[in-house]
Amino acid sequence: MKFFLAVLGTVLIIEGIPWFLSPRGMKKMYISIFALPDGQLRTLGLVSMLAGLLIVYVATR
């Protein structure tokens, strides 16, 4: 459980950095993401999940 909370905290820190450094840029990025078709967003989500899985696999080997 400690490890899970450490990972969750790290993810929140990494996710918060762009919002802290450039809130206006993040808003613009989100507006452009909403304009993408659902298929492209699904593909982006799948690629992100696979990249995360690969990182976890490599880090725990």
Rosetta constraint file for C-alpha pairs under 8 A:
AtomPair CA 1 CA 5 HARMONIC 6.26 0.50
AtomPair CA 2 CA 6 HARMONIC 6.16 0.50
AtomPair CA 3 CA 7 HARMONIC 6.18 0.50
AtomPair CA 4 CA 8 HARMONIC 6.08 0.50
AtomPair CA 5 CA 9 HARMONIC 6.01 0.50
AtomPair CA 6 CA 10 HARMONIC 6.17 0.50
AtomPair CA 7 CA 11 HARMONIC 6.19 0.50
AtomPair CA 8 CA 12 HARMONIC 6.26 0.50
AtomPair CA 9 CA 13 HARMONIC 6.24 0.50
AtomPair CA 10 CA 14 HARMONIC 6.21 0.50
AtomPair CA 11 CA 15 HARMONIC 5.99 0.50
AtomPair CA 12 CA 16 HARMONIC 5.97 0.50
AtomPair CA 13 CA 17 HARMONIC 6.33 0.50
AtomPair CA 14 CA 18 HARMONIC 7.87 0.50
AtomPair CA 15 CA 19 HARMONIC 7.62 0.50
AtomPair CA 16 CA 20 HARMONIC 6.18 0.50
AtomPair CA 17 CA 21 HARMONIC 6.10 0.50
AtomPair CA 18 CA 22 HARMONIC 5.74 0.50
AtomPair CA 18 CA 23 HARMONIC 7.07 0.50
AtomPair CA 18 CA 26 HARMONIC 6.92 0.50
AtomPair CA 19 CA 23 HARMONIC 4.67 0.50
AtomPair CA 19 CA 26 HARMONIC 6.25 0.50
AtomPair CA 22 CA 26 HARMONIC 6.29 0.50
AtomPair CA 23 CA 27 HARMONIC 6.29 0.50
AtomPair CA 24 CA 28 HARMONIC 6.35 0.50
AtomPair CA 25 CA 29 HARMONIC 6.17 0.50
AtomPair CA 26 CA 30 HARMONIC 6.17 0.50
AtomPair CA 27 CA 31 HARMONIC 6.27 0.50
AtomPair CA 28 CA 32 HARMONIC 6.35 0.50
AtomPair CA 29 CA 33 HARMONIC 6.20 0.50
AtomPair CA 30 CA 34 HARMONIC 6.31 0.50
AtomPair CA 31 CA 35 HARMONIC 6.75 0.50
AtomPair CA 32 CA 36 HARMONIC 6.97 0.50
AtomPair CA 36 CA 40 HARMONIC 6.51 0.50
AtomPair CA 36 CA 41 HARMONIC 6.75 0.50
AtomPair CA 37 CA 41 HARMONIC 6.56 0.50
AtomPair CA 38 CA 42 HARMONIC 6.14 0.50
AtomPair CA 39 CA 43 HARMONIC 6.23 0.50
AtomPair CA 40 CA 44 HARMONIC 6.10 0.50
AtomPair CA 41 CA 45 HARMONIC 6.08 0.50
AtomPair CA 42 CA 46 HARMONIC 6.12 0.50
AtomPair CA 43 CA 47 HARMONIC 6.12 0.50
AtomPair CA 44 CA 48 HARMONIC 6.09 0.50
AtomPair CA 45 CA 49 HARMONIC 6.17 0.50
AtomPair CA 46 CA 50 HARMONIC 6.16 0.50
AtomPair CA 47 CA 51 HARMONIC 6.06 0.50
AtomPair CA 48 CA 52 HARMONIC 6.14 0.50
AtomPair CA 49 CA 53 HARMONIC 6.10 0.50
AtomPair CA 50 CA 54 HARMONIC 6.11 0.50
AtomPair CA 51 CA 55 HARMONIC 6.20 0.50
AtomPair CA 52 CA 56 HARMONIC 6.19 0.50
AtomPair CA 53 CA 57 HARMONIC 6.06 0.50
AtomPair CA 54 CA 58 HARMONIC 6.09 0.50
AtomPair CA 55 CA 59 HARMONIC 5.97 0.50
AtomPair CA 56 CA 60 HARMONIC 6.04 0.50
AtomPair CA 57 CA 61 HARMONIC 6.20 0.50
